[in-house]
């Protein structure tokens, strides 16, 4: 997998987590944790996570 493909997969996964968070009605600590993990991954790849937050 190339770096560009890795970046795209990471962005897609983060956006999907954002959609789940927006649709949920209750608190989900695991979802919040996964969002933090993917925000850190995006940052490590040089991609600002704020560009993809809903």
PDB file of N, CA, C and O in Angstrom:
ATOM      1  N   UNK A   1       0.854  -1.169   0.000  1.00  0.00           N
ATOM      2  CA  UNK A   1       0.000   0.000   0.000  1.00  0.00           C
ATOM      3  C   UNK A   1       0.903   1.236   0.000  1.00  0.00           C
ATOM      4  O   UNK A   1       1.846   1.334   0.785  1.00  0.00           O
ATOM      5  N   UNK A   2       0.599   2.151  -0.876  1.00  0.00           N
ATOM      6  CA  UNK A   2       1.394   3.378  -0.944  1.00  0.00           C
ATOM      7  C   UNK A   2       0.975   4.334   0.182  1.00  0.00           C
ATOM      8  O   UNK A   2      -0.056   4.142   0.827  1.00  0.00           O
ATOM      9  N   UNK A   3       1.776   5.340   0.394  1.00  0.00           N
ATOM     10  CA  UNK A   3       1.471   6.330   1.438  1.00  0.00           C
ATOM     11  C   UNK A   3       0.162   7.048   1.125  1.00  0.00           C
ATOM     12  O   UNK A   3      -0.635   7.300   2.029  1.00  0.00           O
ATOM     13  N   UNK A   4      -0.064   7.377  -0.131  1.00  0.00           N
ATOM     14  CA  UNK A   4      -1.312   8.047  -0.505  1.00  0.00           C
ATOM     15  C   UNK A   4      -2.523   7.161  -0.233  1.00  0.00           C
ATOM     16  O   UNK A   4      -3.557   7.645   0.228  1.00  0.00           O
ATOM     17  N   UNK A   5      -2.401   5.869  -0.516  1.00  0.00           N
ATOM     18  CA  UNK A   5      -3.495   4.941  -0.232  1.00  0.00           C
ATOM     19  C   UNK A   5      -3.732   4.823   1.268  1.00  0.00           C
ATOM     20  O   UNK A   5      -4.879   4.784   1.714  1.00  0.00           O
ATOM     21  N   UNK A   6      -2.666   4.768   2.040  1.00  0.00           N
ATOM     22  CA  UNK A   6      -2.784   4.704   3.495  1.00  0.00           C
ATOM     23  C   UNK A   6      -3.489   5.943   4.030  1.00  0.00           C
ATOM     24  O   UNK A   6      -4.356   5.843   4.898  1.00  0.00           O
ATOM     25  N   UNK A   7      -3.121   7.098   3.517  1.00  0.00           N
ATOM     26  CA  UNK A   7      -3.770   8.346   3.942  1.00  0.00           C
ATOM     27  C   UNK A   7      -5.255   8.312   3.622  1.00  0.00           C
ATOM     28  O   UNK A   7      -6.077   8.689   4.458  1.00  0.00           O
ATOM     29  N   UNK A   8      -5.608   7.868   2.431  1.00  0.00           N
ATOM     30  CA  UNK A   8      -7.016   7.840   2.032  1.00  0.00           C
ATOM     31  C   UNK A   8      -7.821   6.872   2.875  1.00  0.00           C
ATOM     32  O   UNK A   8      -8.941   7.192   3.276  1.00  0.00           O
ATOM     33  N   UNK A   9      -7.280   5.698   3.153  1.00  0.00           N
ATOM     34  CA  UNK A   9      -7.973   4.714   3.988  1.00  0.00           C
ATOM     35  C   UNK A   9      -8.177   5.268   5.397  1.00  0.00           C
ATOM     36  O   UNK A   9      -9.244   5.092   5.986  1.00  0.00           O
ATOM     37  N   UNK A  10      -7.173   5.927   5.931  1.00  0.00           N
ATOM     38  CA  UNK A  10      -7.265   6.502   7.275  1.00  0.00           C
ATOM     39  C   UNK A  10      -8.305   7.612   7.317  1.00  0.00           C
ATOM     40  O   UNK A  10      -9.101   7.679   8.253  1.00  0.00           O
ATOM     41  N   UNK A  11      -8.306   8.472   6.324  1.00  0.00           N
ATOM     42  CA  UNK A  11      -9.312   9.537   6.241  1.00  0.00           C
ATOM     43  C   UNK A  11     -10.712   8.930   6.156  1.00  0.00           C
ATOM     44  O   UNK A  11     -11.619   9.356   6.872  1.00  0.00           O
ATOM     45  N   UNK A  12     -10.888   7.946   5.288  1.00  0.00           N
ATOM     46  CA  UNK A  12     -12.203   7.322   5.123  1.00  0.00           C
ATOM     47  C   UNK A  12     -12.698   6.710   6.425  1.00  0.00           C
ATOM     48  O   UNK A  12     -13.866   6.863   6.780  1.00  0.00           O
ATOM     49  N   UNK A  13     -11.818   6.021   7.134  1.00  0.00           N
ATOM     50  CA  UNK A  13     -12.211   5.393   8.390  1.00  0.00           C
ATOM     51  C   UNK A  13     -12.594   6.450   9.424  1.00  0.00           C
ATOM     52  O   UNK A  13     -13.581   6.292  10.142  1.00  0.00           O
ATOM     53  N   UNK A  14     -11.812   7.525   9.498  1.00  0.00           N
ATOM     54  CA  UNK A  14     -12.104   8.605  10.448  1.00  0.00           C
ATOM     55  C   UNK A  14     -13.452   9.259  10.128  1.00  0.00           C
ATOM     56  O   UNK A  14     -14.240   9.533  11.032  1.00  0.00           O
ATOM     57  N   UNK A  15     -13.710   9.505   8.860  1.00  0.00           N
ATOM     58  CA  UNK A  15     -14.984  10.104   8.475  1.00  0.00           C
ATOM     59  C   UNK A  15     -16.143   9.178   8.829  1.00  0.00           C
ATOM     60  O   UNK A  15     -17.192   9.647   9.271  1.00  0.00           O
ATOM     61  N   UNK A  16     -15.971   7.881   8.642  1.00  0.00           N
ATOM     62  CA  UNK A  16     -17.020   6.935   9.023  1.00  0.00           C
ATOM     63  C   UNK A  16     -17.275   6.961  10.527  1.00  0.00           C
ATOM     64  O   UNK A  16     -18.425   6.891  10.962  1.00  0.00           O
ATOM     65  N   UNK A  17     -16.222   7.060  11.316  1.00  0.00           N
ATOM     66  CA  UNK A  17     -16.399   7.177  12.770  1.00  0.00           C
ATOM     67  C   UNK A  17     -17.146   8.462  13.116  1.00  0.00           C
ATOM     68  O   UNK A  17     -17.987   8.469  14.015  1.00  0.00           O
ATOM     69  N   UNK A  18     -16.844   9.541  12.410  1.00  0.00           N
ATOM     70  CA  UNK A  18     -17.544  10.809  12.639  1.00  0.00           C
ATOM     71  C   UNK A  18     -19.040  10.664  12.342  1.00  0.00           C
ATOM     72  O   UNK A  18     -19.875  11.193  13.076  1.00  0.00           O
ATOM     73  N   UNK A  19     -19.372   9.956  11.276  1.00  0.00           N
ATOM     74  CA  UNK A  19     -20.787   9.733  10.931  1.00  0.00           C
ATOM     75  C   UNK A  19     -21.502   8.943  12.022  1.00  0.00           C
ATOM     76  O   UNK A  19     -22.637   9.254  12.383  1.00  0.00           O
ATOM     77  N   UNK A  20     -20.833   7.926  12.541  1.00  0.00           N
ATOM     78  CA  UNK A  20     -21.419   7.123  13.612  1.00  0.00           C
ATOM     79  C   UNK A  20     -21.657   7.992  14.836  1.00  0.00           C
ATOM     80  O   UNK A  20     -22.722   7.921  15.449  1.00  0.00           O
ATOM     81  N   UNK A  21     -20.684   8.803  15.194  1.00  0.00           N
ATOM     82  CA  UNK A  21     -20.822   9.665  16.365  1.00  0.00           C
ATOM     83  C   UNK A  21     -21.989  10.638  16.193  1.00  0.00           C
ATOM     84  O   UNK A  21     -22.748  10.879  17.132  1.00  0.00           O
ATOM     85  N   UNK A  22     -22.125  11.188  15.002  1.00  0.00           N
ATOM     86  CA  UNK A  22     -23.207  12.142  14.757  1.00  0.00           C
ATOM     87  C   UNK A  22     -24.569  11.460  14.863  1.00  0.00           C
ATOM     88  O   UNK A  22     -25.529  12.072  15.332  1.00  0.00           O
ATOM     89  N   UNK A  23     -24.666  10.205  14.434  1.00  0.00           N
ATOM     90  CA  UNK A  23     -25.939   9.489  14.430  1.00  0.00           C
ATOM     91  C   UNK A  23     -26.313   8.897  15.785  1.00  0.00           C
ATOM     92  O   UNK A  23     -27.486   8.621  16.039  1.00  0.00           O
ATOM     93  N   UNK A  24     -25.338   8.704  16.644  1.00  0.00           N
ATOM     94  CA  UNK A  24     -25.641   8.044  17.921  1.00  0.00           C
ATOM     95  C   UNK A  24     -26.388   8.984  18.857  1.00  0.00           C
ATOM     96  O   UNK A  24     -26.266  10.205  18.761  1.00  0.00           O
ATOM     97  N   UNK A  25     -27.156   8.403  19.757  1.00  0.00           N
ATOM     98  CA  UNK A  25     -27.927   9.207  20.705  1.00  0.00           C
ATOM     99  C   UNK A  25     -27.381   9.113  22.118  1.00  0.00           C
ATOM    100  O   UNK A  25     -27.713   9.946  22.961  1.00  0.00           O
ATOM    101  N   UNK A  26     -26.556   8.121  22.392  1.00  0.00           N
ATOM    102  CA  UNK A  26     -26.013   7.935  23.736  1.00  0.00           C
ATOM    103  C   UNK A  26     -24.507   8.132  23.756  1.00  0.00           C
ATOM    104  O   UNK A  26     -23.888   8.427  22.734  1.00  0.00           O
ATOM    105  N   UNK A  27     -23.938   7.966  24.924  1.00  0.00           N
ATOM    106  CA  UNK A  27     -22.489   8.084  25.104  1.00  0.00           C
ATOM    107  C   UNK A  27     -21.833   6.756  24.754  1.00  0.00           C
ATOM    108  O   UNK A  27     -22.328   5.692  25.125  1.00  0.00           O
ATOM    109  N   UNK A  28     -20.718   6.825  24.038  1.00  0.00           N
ATOM    110  CA  UNK A  28     -20.011   5.618  23.627  1.00  0.00           C
ATOM    111  C   UNK A  28     -18.514   5.840  23.849  1.00  0.00           C
ATOM    112  O   UNK A  28     -17.846   6.405  22.983  1.00  0.00           O
ATOM    113  N   UNK A  29     -17.976   5.405  24.991  1.00  0.00           N
ATOM    114  CA  UNK A  29     -16.569   5.641  25.293  1.00  0.00           C
ATOM    115  C   UNK A  29     -15.618   5.001  24.275  1.00  0.00           C
ATOM    116  O   UNK A  29     -14.574   5.572  23.964  1.00  0.00           O
ATOM    117  N   UNK A  30     -15.970   3.829  23.758  1.00  0.00           N
ATOM    118  CA  UNK A  30     -15.102   3.179  22.778  1.00  0.00           C
ATOM    119  C   UNK A  30     -15.029   3.991  21.485  1.00  0.00           C
ATOM    120  O   UNK A  30     -13.953   4.131  20.903  1.00  0.00           O
ATOM    121  N   UNK A  31     -16.144   4.518  21.040  1.00  0.00           N
ATOM    122  CA  UNK A  31     -16.161   5.354  19.843  1.00  0.00           C
ATOM    123  C   UNK A  31     -15.313   6.600  20.057  1.00  0.00           C
ATOM    124  O   UNK A  31     -14.546   6.989  19.175  1.00  0.00           O
ATOM    125  N   UNK A  32     -15.443   7.221  21.211  1.00  0.00           N
ATOM    126  CA  UNK A  32     -14.637   8.406  21.519  1.00  0.00           C
ATOM    127  C   UNK A  32     -13.149   8.071  21.510  1.00  0.00           C
ATOM    128  O   UNK A  32     -12.335   8.853  21.020  1.00  0.00           O
ATOM    129  N   UNK A  33     -12.801   6.920  22.048  1.00  0.00           N
ATOM    130  CA  UNK A  33     -11.401   6.486  22.048  1.00  0.00           C
ATOM    131  C   UNK A  33     -10.901   6.266  20.618  1.00  0.00           C
ATOM    132  O   UNK A  33      -9.814   6.719  20.260  1.00  0.00           O
ATOM    133  N   UNK A  34     -11.700   5.570  19.804  1.00  0.00           N
ATOM    134  CA  UNK A  34     -11.304   5.312  18.419  1.00  0.00           C
ATOM    135  C   UNK A  34     -11.129   6.612  17.639  1.00  0.00           C
ATOM    136  O   UNK A  34     -10.223   6.725  16.814  1.00  0.00           O
ATOM    137  N   UNK A  35     -11.986   7.586  17.897  1.00  0.00           N
ATOM    138  CA  UNK A  35     -11.839   8.887  17.242  1.00  0.00           C
ATOM    139  C   UNK A  35     -10.505   9.541  17.615  1.00  0.00           C
ATOM    140  O   UNK A  35      -9.827  10.103  16.755  1.00  0.00           O
ATOM    141  N   UNK A  36     -10.133   9.468  18.882  1.00  0.00           N
ATOM    142  CA  UNK A  36      -8.851  10.031  19.324  1.00  0.00           C
ATOM    143  C   UNK A  36      -7.677   9.309  18.663  1.00  0.00           C
ATOM    144  O   UNK A  36      -6.710   9.940  18.237  1.00  0.00           O
ATOM    145  N   UNK A  37      -7.772   7.991  18.582  1.00  0.00           N
ATOM    146  CA  UNK A  37      -6.711   7.204  17.948  1.00  0.00           C
ATOM    147  C   UNK A  37      -6.547   7.630  16.496  1.00  0.00           C
ATOM    148  O   UNK A  37      -5.427   7.840  16.030  1.00  0.00           O
ATOM    149  N   UNK A  38      -7.659   7.756  15.780  1.00  0.00           N
ATOM    150  CA  UNK A  38      -7.565   8.114  14.368  1.00  0.00           C
ATOM    151  C   UNK A  38      -7.176   9.570  14.164  1.00  0.00           C
ATOM    152  O   UNK A  38      -6.555   9.903  13.154  1.00  0.00           O
ATOM    153  N   UNK A  39      -7.524  10.441  15.097  1.00  0.00           N
ATOM    154  CA  UNK A  39      -7.040  11.824  15.022  1.00  0.00           C
ATOM    155  C   UNK A  39      -5.515  11.845  15.127  1.00  0.00           C
ATOM    156  O   UNK A  39      -4.848  12.594  14.414  1.00  0.00           O
ATOM    157  N   UNK A  40      -4.972  11.020  16.018  1.00  0.00           N
ATOM    158  CA  UNK A  40      -3.517  10.933  16.158  1.00  0.00           C
ATOM    159  C   UNK A  40      -2.870  10.330  14.916  1.00  0.00           C
ATOM    160  O   UNK A  40      -1.801  10.774  14.497  1.00  0.00           O
ATOM    161  N   UNK A  41      -3.504   9.328  14.328  1.00  0.00           N
ATOM    162  CA  UNK A  41      -2.970   8.731  13.102  1.00  0.00           C
ATOM    163  C   UNK A  41      -2.944   9.755  11.969  1.00  0.00           C
ATOM    164  O   UNK A  41      -1.962   9.855  11.234  1.00  0.00           O
ATOM    165  N   UNK A  42      -4.028  10.508  11.837  1.00  0.00           N
ATOM    166  CA  UNK A  42      -4.065  11.543  10.798  1.00  0.00           C
ATOM    167  C   UNK A  42      -2.965  12.575  11.024  1.00  0.00           C
ATOM    168  O   UNK A  42      -2.284  12.977  10.080  1.00  0.00           O
ATOM    169  N   UNK A  43      -2.795  12.994  12.249  1.00  0.00           N
ATOM    170  CA  UNK A  43      -1.756  13.961  12.574  1.00  0.00           C
ATOM    171  C   UNK A  43      -0.380  13.410  12.234  1.00  0.00           C
ATOM    172  O   UNK A  43       0.462  14.124  11.690  1.00  0.00           O
ATOM    173  N   UNK A  44      -0.150  12.147  12.553  1.00  0.00           N
ATOM    174  CA  UNK A  44       1.140  11.512  12.244  1.00  0.00           C
ATOM    175  C   UNK A  44       1.386  11.459  10.737  1.00  0.00           C
ATOM    176  O   UNK A  44       2.532  11.487  10.289  1.00  0.00           O
ATOM    177  N   UNK A  45       0.311  11.384   9.965  1.00  0.00           N
ATOM    178  CA  UNK A  45       0.441  11.359   8.507  1.00  0.00           C
ATOM    179  C   UNK A  45       0.489  12.773   7.907  1.00  0.00           C
ATOM    180  O   UNK A  45       0.568  12.939   6.690  1.00  0.00           O
ATOM    181  N   UNK A  46       0.440  13.776   8.776  1.00  0.00           N
ATOM    182  CA  UNK A  46       0.507  15.158   8.317  1.00  0.00           C
ATOM    183  C   UNK A  46      -0.818  15.706   7.829  1.00  0.00           C
ATOM    184  O   UNK A  46      -0.851  16.668   7.063  1.00  0.00           O
ATOM    185  N   UNK A  47      -1.911  15.098   8.268  1.00  0.00           N
ATOM    186  CA  UNK A  47      -3.253  15.513   7.853  1.00  0.00           C
ATOM    187  C   UNK A  47      -3.974  16.085   9.070  1.00  0.00           C
ATOM    188  O   UNK A  47      -4.132  15.381  10.067  1.00  0.00           O
ATOM    189  N   UNK A  48      -4.414  17.338   9.018  1.00  0.00           N
ATOM    190  CA  UNK A  48      -5.148  17.896  10.160  1.00  0.00           C
ATOM    191  C   UNK A  48      -6.540  17.273  10.293  1.00  0.00           C
ATOM    192  O   UNK A  48      -7.359  17.372   9.380  1.00  0.00           O
ATOM    193  N   UNK A  49      -6.795  16.644  11.412  1.00  0.00           N
ATOM    194  CA  UNK A  49      -8.074  15.967  11.637  1.00  0.00           C
ATOM    195  C   UNK A  49      -9.238  16.952  11.610  1.00  0.00           C
ATOM    196  O   UNK A  49     -10.356  16.575  11.260  1.00  0.00           O
ATOM    197  N   UNK A  50      -8.992  18.194  11.969  1.00  0.00           N
ATOM    198  CA  UNK A  50     -10.069  19.196  11.999  1.00  0.00           C
ATOM    199  C   UNK A  50     -10.670  19.419  10.615  1.00  0.00           C
ATOM    200  O   UNK A  50     -11.812  19.866  10.505  1.00  0.00           O
ATOM    201  N   UNK A  51      -9.930  19.121   9.574  1.00  0.00           N
ATOM    202  CA  UNK A  51     -10.459  19.275   8.218  1.00  0.00           C
ATOM    203  C   UNK A  51     -11.571  18.285   7.923  1.00  0.00           C
ATOM    204  O   UNK A  51     -12.342  18.481   6.983  1.00  0.00           O
ATOM    205  N   UNK A  52     -11.663  17.221   8.717  1.00  0.00           N
ATOM    206  CA  UNK A  52     -12.635  16.161   8.454  1.00  0.00           C
ATOM    207  C   UNK A  52     -13.654  15.984   9.568  1.00  0.00           C
ATOM    208  O   UNK A  52     -14.410  15.013   9.557  1.00  0.00           O
ATOM    209  N   UNK A  53     -13.692  16.896  10.525  1.00  0.00           N
ATOM    210  CA  UNK A  53     -14.659  16.784  11.603  1.00  0.00           C
ATOM    211  C   UNK A  53     -15.995  17.342  11.158  1.00  0.00           C
ATOM    212  O   UNK A  53     -16.066  18.327  10.423  1.00  0.00           O
ATOM    213  N   UNK A  54     -17.059  16.689  11.620  1.00  0.00           N
ATOM    214  CA  UNK A  54     -18.426  17.114  11.268  1.00  0.00           C
ATOM    215  C   UNK A  54     -18.924  18.128  12.255  1.00  0.00           C
ATOM    216  O   UNK A  54     -20.051  18.607  12.133  1.00  0.00           O
TER     217      UNK A  54
END
